[in-house]
Amino acid sequence: MSALGGATRVLALAAVLALTLVGGNASATLPGKNGPLLISTFIKKGSPNYSTYLYKETLAGKAKKLLGSVETSFYDGAVSPNGRRIVYSRYPGYQLWLGPFANPGKAKAITELDPELNNGDSVFAPDGKSIYYSATYYTGAGVGWHLRRYSLETGKTRSYELDPQTNLGPADVSPNGRLLTYGHGSDEDESAIRFLDTRTGKSRAFKFKSPTLGGSFSPDGRSIAFTSPVKDAWEVYVARLDGKGVRRLTRGLKVNLSPVFSPDGRQVAFTQGTDAYKRIGIVTLKTGKVKYVKAPGDYTKVDQWLRR
């Protein structure tokens, strides 16, 4: 691995939550009762030590650690629709690990160890038979991004032919499994959500007047939650898949990212912050009211809203 590639990967780990906030969330949920949030939290353990932990957090703000240690980082978690399996990214190794949700420490790697490859942004298909994820290459020649689909039945991986230089990771899969949202653009100022047809491999743009990030499907599959810039802030919106019926959910002129629909479709959770993402916001769609939940770490990303 080149010196540039090594330096890039160290910086990527240090900013992994910031990158995944841009790349998207893992939230393939179906209609159901609202359970806890699955979150990735960046925790400093003294200088220069840091690590990323996975937690379950209740809507009352009580957090339970699932995975985490000073030596190992766990992030980009996703739980299967039946609630029995969990997939997550792990460092060292930058691999995806799959195991029982009841005992995530027993997971096994499902991607190969590659010193120049970072696997992340995982999300389960609604039928639980496959996992979508991003494979990012860090080399001396630059950075390349690939969208892949791992079959749990065969162990085989499919790569989709998308531009490796101007795309970001997957965000969510529609409840019927036909569409996947992912980010397109070299940075946030040029970012745009796109829909990938998971059967044909063809993609189309989500039509919106400003840059967009995220793209969490509502449980009925008719709408997505996303963020878009307003002045120096990023606000949370919902809209139909054709870009119509837009509704703005936040108005505090803060940086709000990674919106995720609740399993019952009545609320949207998101991450709020700038230098330190310390708060999780939960907005009720009917009333527009927002409540905030304190996260256990310095940087936090909502990976998924779990079903109960």
CORNORUR-V844164 format. One line per field, one symbol per residue. ss: DSSP state (H for helix, E for strand, - for the rest). A space follows every 50 residues. Layout:
ss=???
//
This chain:
ss=--HHHHHHHHHHHH-HHHHHHHH----------EEEEEEEEEEE-----E EEEEEEE-----EEEEE-----EEEEEEE-----EEEEEEE---EEEEEE HHHHHH-EE-------EEEEEEEE-----EEEEEEEEEE--EEEEEEEEE E-----EEEE------EEEEEEE-----EEEEEE---HHH-EEEEEE--- --EEE-------EEEEE-----EEEEEEEE--EEEEEEEE------EE-- ----EEEEEEE-----EEEEEE------EEEEEE-----EEEEE----EE EEEEEEE-
//
